[in-house]
Amino acid sequence: MLPEPDPQLCQALADDLRAAGYTSAALRDAWGAQADDAVARGLRRPATRALGERGDALAVLGRLWGLGLPVPRGDAEAALPTLRVDGAAALGLLEISGDAVTPAVLVRPQAFADDEGEVEWWIASDLDEAALGGPLPEEHVLGVGGASQTLARLQLTRRARTALDIGTGCGIQALRLRRLVDHVVATDISERALRFTRLNALVNGVEGIETRLGSLFEPVTGETFDRVASNPPFVITPRVAGVPAYEYRDGGMEGDSLVASVIEGVRDHLAPGAVAQSLGNWEYRWGEPGLDRVRRWVGSSLDAWVIEREVLDPLAYAELWVRDGGTVPGTPEYARLIDAWLDDFARRGVTGIGFGYVLLRRPLAGGPTLARYERVSGGGESAFGPHLSASLAAHDRAALLDDEGLAASILRVAPDVTEARHHRPGEEDPSVIELRQGGGFARTLEVDPGLAALVGACDGDLAVGALIDAIAQLMEVDAEALRVDLLPRVRELLVTGFLGFADD
């Protein structure tokens, strides 16, 4: 078990890491961009080759806690002049073996920028497959992985008083939430994970994070929060003997029941106006599409925006997660585990597995006004949080307006929106008109000439109704019929971020 972190030792560690210039940019410069990308894929050799015989503090700490390699004790002592090797051992970060020290964990720099500015944290987590030289133990505490980064990019940019991080792991979501929230409660079923969370908070000087042990909402019975975030252990794993169940990814329930429990349970822990954001997998079963399953879990009492990013077939899904656990393709163990996954899916009639984002909100008053269940594949590595915040604000404002009020509104086309027109050879009029979004989810919408003309005219000057009347006159169509056609689509363009209110 990882020791309970000592605050003074954590401060000494931070001082030494800072003095060594132990940052993500410095490491990338030290071993090169290509090697840095290889490290993210679990390949350490390009980085060690690039470092060569360098013995400076950055290189030593990069080998020890960036790559998970043993280093000479003398080099470690020189790189940790304040904490010293004995202090690092007392924190559970390394083990001393004669004249060498061996890493017990990874401590990697993590840089990001948000509306509050730029920040660089040091995040401790368990040794990865490359450092262990084999499959992960079931109690493994993951560092900042792809799913963690995805959820972080999704987080709304609104300030709040309280937040809950369910399944905190190494604590990265709790740290991110604390940037905007006064007090964060971070829960996990693993005491080891909670100790990593407390360690990471202390090393980075972040206060206001409270940790509680327990499953899902058990540690916060009867409490409500302004924000909830969860990167739950959503991987669908066969519940049969001989299949490893990793705490960081496997929730211990059959199929997608864990994700259903998070979605169904969160409504009781949301204060009025509060928002919950999470990631998840959901099954497609014969006769029931995955998004329909999620809709059923959400029910009718919450605003919901569910975005499905991809759907994998059962074999591709099994291969993804068997490899993730460190089992090598081509081995008998790999084939056995694949069979276990496929048998499990077959028993429930699973034809596909969706992955996506779930945003739920408890309405301030009255009933829900938002129920979006959609498939969106664009957006890449965009920071979706500001986009979602703006979209929700636009939706809420538009929802208070009837058609007359919307027609009286002055709108402006978003600065990242462009238009593409496709013409057949020899034809004057376009056969296809597309609106393309550069930010957010990078949506592309095919529109008709009327809507294209309206969007193009939304420059913050005239009201929507006046613009529609002018367009109707130019197109020689009935103005009232054009309003009936365009106003619902204007509401959609406000929610998706193609248009915005001019005074926002």
C-alpha positions, 0 to 999 in steps of 0.5 A: 500500500502506498504510504499516507503522504507527508505534507512536508515531504511533498513540499520538498519533492515539489521544490526539487522537481521545480528546481530540476525544470521537470516539465513536459516541455523540457522532457520533450526537448530533452529526448525529442518529439518522436521519442516523446510520442513513443513514450505515450505509446509505451516505448521507452527505448527512443527516449533512453537513447536520446538521453544518452549519458546525461546526468543532470537532474532533468535527465535523471528524474526523466529516467526514474519517474518519467520512464520508470527506470532504475538510476544510480543512487548517487544520481538520484541524491544529486537530483533530489537535494531537498527531499533526498532519496530517503524522503522519496522512499518514505513517500513510496515513490522509489525503493533503495537497492544498494547503490541503485534506486528503483521507481515504485511509481511514475511521476509525470508532468502534466501541462494544460491551459484553461480560462484561468491560465496555464498550469503544470502539475506533477501527477503520480500514478502506478508503474505502466506496462513498459516499466513493469515489463508485463500485464498490469496488476488489478489494483493498478492506479492509472495516470493521465490517460486518453479518457482522463484528457477527454473528460477534462476537455469536456468540463464546463468553464463555469464557476461553482461552489461544490463538486463531486468527482466519482472514481477519482483515480489519481485525482486529475479530474478533482484537480481540474475541478478545483480550478473553478470550484471552491470544494471538491469531494473525490471518491473511489473504491480504492484506498490506494487511488485516494492516497495518490489523489492526496499525494498529487494535491499536496505536491501541487499545492492544491487545497480544498479536495476532500477524499472519501472511500466507497463505491459510486454515490455511497460516500455522499448519501444525501448530499447534492453538488453544483458540479459532478464529474466522473470518468467511471470504470466503464469498460465492459468486462466479462464477469467470469473466472480467469478474466482480470478485473482492473479497478481503474477500468472495470466497475464489477457489474455486468455489461453496461450496468455501471454506466447505467448506475452512474446516470440513474443515480446522479439525479439525486445528487444534483443541486438545482441548475447543477451539471454532471458530465461523464464518459461511458460505454453502452451496449447495442443489443438486438432491438435496442440501439445504444442511445435508446438505452441511455435515454431510458437511463436518463428518464424524463426529469433531467436535461440531457445532452448525450454525444456518441463518438464511435461504435465498435463491433464486439471483436474490435472492442474485445481486442482493444481492452485485452491489449490494454491490460498488457496481454500480447496478441498471438498468445494463447492467453490473448485468444482465451480472453477474446473468446471470453469477451465474445461469449459474454457479448453473445449471451446478451445479444450485443451487436456493438458498443458505443462510446461517448459523453453524457451531460446531465443537468437538473433544471432550475424550475419547471421541466427539462427543455433539452434532450439531445441524443446524437452521434458526432464524430468531429472535433478532434482534440478540441477543448469542448468545455467552452463550446458546451458552456456557450451552447447551454447558455444559448439554448437556455436563452432561446428556450425562454423565447417564443417564435416572436421573441426569437424573430426579434432577436439580433444574432451573429454568425460565429467567427469559426463558421465558413460556407462552402458551395458546390456547383455542377459544371455549367450550372449557376446555382449551387447543388450543395451548400454547407456550413462548416464549423472550425471549433467545437465539434467541427460540424458540417451542415448541409443547408438550403439557400434560405437558411444559408442567406439568413446565416450569412446576413446575421452580422449583429445588425438586424433582427432575425425577423427583418432578415427573413422578410428581406430574404423572402422578398428576394426569393419571392416566397411567402415570408410567414411560411419562410419564418415557420421553416427557418425559426426552428432551425435557427434554434438548432444553430444556436445550440450547436454554436453556428449562431450566437446572440449578438449581445453575448 
